[in-house]
Amino acid sequence: MVSEWADLSTELLPQVLQDFVRLIGLPATMRVVERHGGRRLYIPLNATPSHHLAQLIGVDKLAQLSAVYGREDHFDIPKAVVALRHLRDQRIRSEIGPKSASKLAAEHHLTERQIWNTVGRAADVNRDQVSLFE
């Protein structure tokens, strides 16, 4: 699980998720996002091992969240769309050689056109950067 998020740029996360990362780490934060992103979540004042968040991230990490956010009635968990899209696009660009656009489209639930647009955007950025320094 750790390696799944290793390339994620935390600067692209919404501020509240950046705060979560500082408190409980990136893997635990992203497990919360995967399970609760886009919804309201109650973070209890007291962490107990039986709470569903304790089972998701561990009671020690829930205790850290509870200490900061436990007084909130409910808490909005962002979906982290920008960061996850950026990570997905990086993976697509790195896998386009060994894998076909068709295979990548199926794996990422995209169209082949979206795969080629993603790869093309990176080529445009690289070309613009080179021309700036010539």
C-alpha positions in Angstrom: 0.0 0.0 0.0 2.8 2.4 0.8 4.3 2.1 -2.6 0.9 2.8 -4.2 1.1 6.4 -2.9 4.8 6.9 -2.9 4.7 9.1 -6.0 1.8 11.2 -4.9 2.6 14.9 -4.6 1.1 15.9 -1.3 1.2 19.6 -2.4 -1.7 18.7 -4.8 -3.8 17.6 -1.9 -6.4 19.9 -0.3 -5.1 21.6 2.8 -7.1 19.5 5.2 -5.6 16.3 3.7 -2.1 17.8 3.9 -2.9 18.3 7.6 -4.0 14.6 7.8 -0.8 13.5 6.2 1.3 15.4 8.8 -0.8 13.8 11.6 -1.2 10.2 10.4 0.9 9.7 7.3 0.1 9.4 3.6 -1.0 5.8 3.4 -3.6 6.2 6.3 -4.8 9.5 4.8 -5.4 7.9 1.4 -7.3 5.0 3.0 -9.6 7.5 4.6 -10.0 9.3 1.2 -10.7 6.0 -0.6 -13.4 5.0 1.8 -14.9 8.4 2.7 -13.8 10.9 0.1 -16.6 13.3 -0.9 -18.7 12.5 2.1 -19.1 13.8 5.7 -17.4 11.8 8.4 -17.7 11.8 12.1 -14.4 11.7 13.9 -15.0 10.6 17.5 -13.7 12.6 20.5 -12.3 9.3 21.9 -10.7 6.7 19.8 -11.8 3.1 20.5 -10.5 0.0 18.8 -14.1 -0.9 17.7 -14.7 2.3 15.7 -14.7 1.7 12.0 -11.9 4.3 11.5 -9.7 2.5 14.0 -10.2 -0.6 12.0 -9.3 1.3 8.8 -6.2 3.2 10.0 -5.4 1.9 13.4 -6.5 3.1 16.9 -3.3 5.2 17.4 -3.8 7.2 14.2 -7.5 7.6 15.0 -6.4 9.0 18.4 -4.3 11.5 16.6 -7.2 12.6 14.4 -9.5 12.7 17.4 -7.2 15.0 19.3 -7.4 17.6 16.5 -10.8 17.0 14.9 -12.8 15.1 17.5 -14.7 18.2 18.6 -16.3 18.7 15.1 -19.8 17.4 14.6 -19.1 16.1 11.2 -16.1 16.6 8.9 -16.0 16.9 5.1 -13.4 14.6 3.6 -12.2 15.9 0.2 -12.0 13.4 -2.7 -8.4 14.6 -3.7 -9.4 14.5 -7.4 -6.5 16.7 -8.6 -3.8 14.8 -6.8 -5.2 11.4 -7.8 -5.6 12.5 -11.4 -2.0 13.7 -11.4 -0.8 10.4 -10.0 -2.9 8.5 -12.6 -1.5 10.6 -15.4 2.1 10.0 -14.2 1.5 6.2 -14.2 0.0 6.3 -17.7 3.0 8.2 -19.0 5.4 5.8 -17.5 3.6 2.7 -18.7 2.7 3.8 -22.3 5.8 2.0 -23.7 5.5 -1.4 -22.2 1.7 -1.3 -22.3 -0.6 -0.4 -25.2 -3.0 2.6 -25.1 -5.9 0.1 -25.3 -4.7 -1.9 -22.2 -4.1 1.4 -20.2 -7.5 2.6 -21.2 -9.1 -0.5 -19.8 -7.0 -0.5 -16.6 -7.8 3.2 -15.9 -11.4 3.2 -17.1 -10.6 5.8 -19.8 -10.8 6.0 -23.5 -7.8 5.5 -25.7 -8.2 9.1 -26.8 -7.8 10.2 -23.2 -4.7 8.0 -22.9 -3.1 9.7 -25.9 -4.2 13.2 -24.7 -2.5 12.5 -21.4 0.7 11.3 -23.1 0.5 14.3 -25.5 0.1 16.9 -22.7 3.4 15.6 -21.2 5.1 15.9 -24.6 3.8 19.5 -25.0 5.1 20.5 -21.5 8.5 18.9 -22.2 8.7 20.6 -25.6 7.8 24.0 -24.1 10.3 23.6 -21.3 13.1 22.8 -23.7 12.3 25.9 -25.9 12.5 28.1 -22.8 16.1 27.1 -22.1 17.4 27.1 -25.7 
